[in-house]
Structures are given as structure tokens and as C-alpha cells.
Amino acid sequence: MTMMRRARPRTDLMSFSRTFDRLFDDATFRPLAWGRPVEARLALDITSTDEAVTVEAALPGVSPADVEITVHQDNLTIGVKAQAQHEQAEGEHVYRELRRNAGSRTLTLPSGMDTENATATFENGMLRLSIPRAEAAKPRQIPLTPVTEAPVAVAAETQGAQDEASVETAEQA
């Protein structure tokens, strides 16, 4: 038995359109990503615990003086401005190279962070930033009072009062 498929131009065209769109979703074809090479290079590792939020960034070839970290409200910005000049003279020819590298990355911090006590270290091209959570924002345990014990205790007190009243009534009679 031969299976025949009826041609559906509209459906086939939509399928081709979706395939074509998926092809251009790749970062290579996104023109907006071309103008932001620093964001692609400034990869961040962000970890969050009950005590603090830690941000790590690999900045090879950057000196600590070229790194700027700012916090404004709930936004954390890590900026890099580096400039290197290289000059080489060979006889009558002078070769000069000027390299500039600038960029930044901004993150929104969770609410309840204690930015006043934040610490940053820079060692071997690795930036480590630790922002502790404010005491009010840290998770805390709430003690649990069982509901079944409270009514039993009240009932026992009420029963004891009723028993005393009945004993007094019996004595008076």
C-alpha cells in the first residue's frame, strides 16, 4: 500500500519559516550580540547561600586597579577599563600598539543584602565578591506549638474546676 501525502503549501511554508528562525537564534547570527563582546567575555559564576551571595569573575590580564565595583540600590556593576601601550623601535621604524579594553556587567541583587559589609578580593586574575545577607533577610526558624496540647490543658483545667464545684455543692448539702 502506498501512502500519499497531500500537499499543504501553507503548512510547509510555516514549517520552513520556523526552521529558518531557529537558525538565526544562534548567537553567531544575532547582530545585537556583535556589539557586546565584553559581556560574552565577562562570564560570572554566581552562587547564593543562606549567608551570602558570591560572585566570581575571571579577568585574566587585568590588574586590580582597572576593576571598578559599584552598588547602587539593588544593582551591582562590575566594570573593567584597561589600557596597554606597547612600543618597539627597530632602526628607523617604530611600532606602537595601543590596546584599550572597556566594558561592564550589571546584575540585580536580591533584596535584603548587606552591601555595606561586602568584600572583594582579586587574586591571579580571579575576582571574588561576597555580599552577606542582612540579618532580617536570613531565614530563621519559627518555634512550633502543637495545637492538640493547648485545648487538652484548657479542658483539664475546666474539668478540674467543675469537679471542685461539684464537691463544694455536695458538702453544702
C-alpha positions in Angstrom: 0.0 0.0 0.0 1.4 3.4 -1.0 0.9 6.3 1.3 0.1 9.5 -0.4 0.6 12.9 1.2 -1.5 15.8 0.1 0.5 19.0 -0.4 -0.2 21.7 2.1 1.7 24.8 0.9 0.7 27.0 3.9 1.8 24.4 6.5 5.0 23.6 4.6 5.9 27.3 4.3 5.3 27.9 8.1 7.5 24.9 8.9 10.3 26.3 6.7 9.8 29.7 8.4 10.2 28.2 11.9 13.3 26.3 10.8 14.8 29.5 9.3 14.0 31.5 12.5 15.7 28.8 14.7 18.8 29.0 12.5 19.1 32.7 13.3 18.5 32.3 17.0 22.1 31.1 17.3 24.4 33.7 18.9 26.6 33.8 15.7 23.7 35.3 13.7 22.4 37.8 16.4 23.6 41.2 15.3 22.9 42.7 18.8 25.4 40.3 20.3 28.2 41.5 18.0 28.4 44.9 19.7 28.7 43.4 23.2 31.9 41.3 23.2 32.8 42.2 26.8 29.6 40.6 28.1 30.5 37.5 26.4 34.0 37.6 27.8 33.0 38.7 31.3 31.4 35.4 32.4 30.2 35.4 36.0 29.7 32.5 38.4 27.0 33.4 40.9 26.2 31.3 44.0 23.7 32.0 46.7 23.6 30.6 50.2 21.6 31.4 53.3 24.6 33.6 54.5 25.7 35.4 51.3 25.7 35.9 47.6 29.1 35.2 45.9 30.1 36.5 42.5 33.2 35.2 40.8 34.6 36.6 37.5 37.7 35.5 35.6 39.6 38.6 34.4 42.9 37.4 33.0 45.4 40.1 32.1 43.5 42.8 34.1 45.1 44.5 37.0 43.1 45.2 40.2 43.4 48.9 39.6 41.5 48.6 36.3 38.4 46.9 38.0 35.6 49.1 39.4 32.8 47.6 41.5 29.8 49.7 42.3 26.5 49.1 44.1 23.5 51.4 43.5 20.3 50.4 45.2 19.9 46.7 44.2 22.2 46.9 41.1 25.8 45.5 41.2 28.0 46.7 38.4 31.5 45.2 37.7 33.4 47.4 35.3 36.8 47.0 33.6 38.8 49.7 32.0 42.2 48.6 30.8 44.7 50.3 28.5 48.1 48.9 27.5 50.6 50.6 25.2 53.5 48.7 23.6 56.3 50.5 21.7 59.1 48.8 19.8 61.8 50.6 17.9 63.8 48.8 15.2 66.2 51.1 13.4 64.3 53.8 11.8 60.9 52.1 12.3 58.9 52.5 15.4 56.0 50.1 16.1 53.3 51.4 18.5 50.4 49.4 19.7 47.7 50.8 21.9 45.1 48.4 23.3 42.0 49.6 25.1 39.5 47.3 26.7 36.4 48.6 28.5 33.2 47.0 29.5 30.9 46.3 32.4 28.3 43.9 33.6 25.3 44.8 35.7 23.3 42.4 37.9 20.2 42.9 40.0 20.8 41.7 43.6 18.1 40.0 45.7 16.5 42.2 48.3 17.8 42.2 51.8 21.6 42.3 51.0 24.0 44.0 53.4 26.1 45.8 50.8 27.9 47.9 53.4 29.8 44.7 54.6 30.6 43.4 51.1 34.1 42.2 50.5 36.1 41.8 47.2 39.4 40.1 46.5 41.4 39.9 43.3 44.0 37.1 43.1 45.7 35.7 39.9 43.1 37.3 37.6 40.1 36.0 39.6 37.7 38.5 41.2 35.7 37.2 44.2 32.9 39.3 45.6 31.0 38.3 48.6 27.8 40.2 49.7 26.4 39.0 53.0 22.6 38.9 53.6 21.2 41.3 56.2 20.1 39.7 59.5 16.5 40.4 58.8 16.7 38.7 55.4 18.3 35.5 56.7 16.0 32.5 57.1 15.0 31.8 60.6 13.1 29.0 62.3 9.7 29.7 64.0 9.0 27.5 67.0 6.0 25.3 66.7 3.4 24.9 69.4 1.2 21.9 69.0 -2.5 22.8 68.9 -3.6 19.5 70.4 -1.9 20.1 73.8 -3.4 23.6 74.4 -7.1 22.5 74.2 -6.4 19.4 76.4 -4.8 21.6 79.0 -7.7 24.0 79.0 -10.2 21.1 79.1 -8.3 19.6 82.1 -8.4 23.0 83.9 -12.1 23.3 83.2 -12.8 19.8 84.3 -10.9 20.3 87.5 -12.9 23.5 88.2 -16.2 21.6 87.6 -15.1 18.8 89.9 -14.2 21.3 92.7 -17.6 23.0 92.3 -19.5 19.7 92.5 -17.5 18.7 95.6 -18.4 22.1 97.3 -22.1 21.6 96.3 -22.1 18.1 97.8 -20.5 19.4 101.0 -23.1 22.2 101.4 -26.0 19.7 101.0 
